[in-house]
Amino acid sequence: MKRLSAISIILSAVVALVSCDSSVEPDEAFITGSDIQLKVNGEVIYTYDPLTWQMSYNASRKEFRAFDDPVKNWFSVTFDNIPAAVGDKVTATVSWGSTAQPVSLTSTMKVVKMEGEKFWLWKGDKKGQTGVTVCLLR
């Protein structure tokens, strides 16, 4: 009887772990915002300011870049395909930096919002969350 009870507890724990969803949804501010920005683990790292920043898009490389006028702070996104709808997934490399060592993250990201030529990419799990807004500038 004890053995059956122990097996039952172990099986219940395995089922709970397997069925556990480790994804973390983006916060409301990221989804409802209109800013072009990079957000990592709940912190806005950079926000594009049209008065002091520039942005570019290279269609052949599928690369978006935003950088401040002195090019001391920047972020870029290179993705494997151009998404067509909310819910689409793309493989993207998000890089950012300042005068410090640049950081880079490559992962599958989900489109959580689209407005014209702008789309919001999100990758979120318990290990970390990254959100970035991309503008295609066509």
C-alpha positions in Angstrom: 0.0 0.0 0.0 2.8 2.4 0.8 4.5 1.6 -2.5 1.3 2.4 -4.4 0.9 5.6 -2.6 4.6 6.7 -3.3 4.1 5.8 -7.0 0.9 7.8 -7.1 2.7 10.9 -5.6 5.6 10.6 -8.0 3.3 10.3 -11.0 1.3 13.3 -9.8 4.4 15.4 -9.5 5.6 14.3 -13.0 2.3 15.2 -14.5 2.3 18.6 -12.8 5.8 19.4 -14.0 5.1 18.3 -17.6 1.8 20.3 -17.8 3.3 23.4 -16.2 3.4 26.3 -18.7 6.7 28.1 -18.3 5.9 31.0 -20.6 5.5 34.5 -19.2 3.2 36.9 -21.0 4.3 40.5 -21.8 3.1 43.2 -19.4 0.3 45.5 -20.3 2.5 48.5 -20.7 4.5 46.7 -23.4 1.4 45.5 -25.4 -0.5 48.8 -25.1 2.5 51.1 -25.6 3.3 52.7 -28.9 7.0 53.3 -28.3 9.8 51.6 -30.2 11.8 50.1 -27.4 13.8 47.3 -26.0 12.6 45.8 -22.7 14.5 43.1 -20.8 13.3 41.4 -17.6 10.7 44.1 -16.9 13.2 47.0 -17.4 13.0 49.3 -20.4 16.6 49.4 -21.7 16.2 51.8 -24.6 13.3 53.8 -26.0 13.6 55.4 -29.4 13.2 59.2 -29.2 12.7 60.8 -32.7 14.4 64.0 -31.5 17.7 62.3 -30.5 17.7 58.9 -32.1 17.8 57.5 -35.6 16.5 54.2 -36.9 17.0 52.1 -40.0 15.8 49.0 -41.7 17.7 46.8 -44.2 15.2 44.7 -46.1 17.7 42.3 -47.6 19.2 41.5 -44.2 15.9 41.7 -42.4 17.6 43.9 -39.8 16.1 46.8 -37.8 18.4 49.2 -35.9 17.8 52.1 -33.5 20.6 54.3 -32.1 21.1 57.6 -30.4 22.7 60.4 -32.4 26.2 59.9 -31.0 25.8 56.2 -31.5 26.7 55.4 -27.9 23.4 53.5 -27.2 21.8 51.2 -29.7 19.7 48.1 -30.2 19.1 46.0 -33.3 17.0 43.0 -34.3 17.7 40.6 -37.2 15.0 38.1 -37.9 14.5 35.1 -40.2 11.2 36.2 -41.8 8.8 39.0 -41.8 5.7 38.2 -39.8 2.3 38.6 -41.2 0.0 38.4 -38.2 -0.2 38.5 -34.4 0.8 35.1 -33.1 3.4 34.5 -35.8 6.8 33.3 -34.5 10.2 34.4 -35.9 13.7 33.5 -35.0 15.4 36.7 -34.0 18.7 38.0 -32.8 18.3 41.0 -30.5 21.5 42.9 -29.7 22.0 46.0 -27.7 24.8 48.0 -26.1 26.3 51.3 -25.1 29.8 52.1 -24.3 29.9 48.8 -22.4 30.2 45.3 -23.8 27.2 44.6 -26.2 24.7 41.9 -25.3 23.1 39.5 -27.8 20.2 37.0 -27.6 19.0 34.7 -30.3 15.6 33.0 -29.8 12.2 32.3 -31.1 10.0 35.3 -30.5 6.3 35.7 -30.9 4.5 38.7 -32.5 2.2 40.1 -29.7 1.0 43.2 -31.5 1.1 44.7 -35.1 0.3 48.2 -36.3 1.1 48.9 -39.9 4.8 48.4 -40.4 5.5 48.1 -36.7 5.4 44.9 -34.7 6.1 43.9 -31.1 8.2 40.8 -30.5 8.2 38.9 -27.2 10.1 36.0 -25.7 9.2 35.2 -22.2 9.8 32.4 -19.8 10.8 32.0 -16.2 14.5 32.4 -17.1 14.0 35.8 -18.7 11.8 38.0 -20.8 12.7 40.1 -23.8 10.4 42.4 -25.7 11.3 44.6 -28.7 9.4 46.8 -31.1 10.5 46.7 -34.8 9.6 49.2 -37.6 10.1 48.1 -41.1 10.4 51.6 -42.7 9.3 50.5 -46.2 
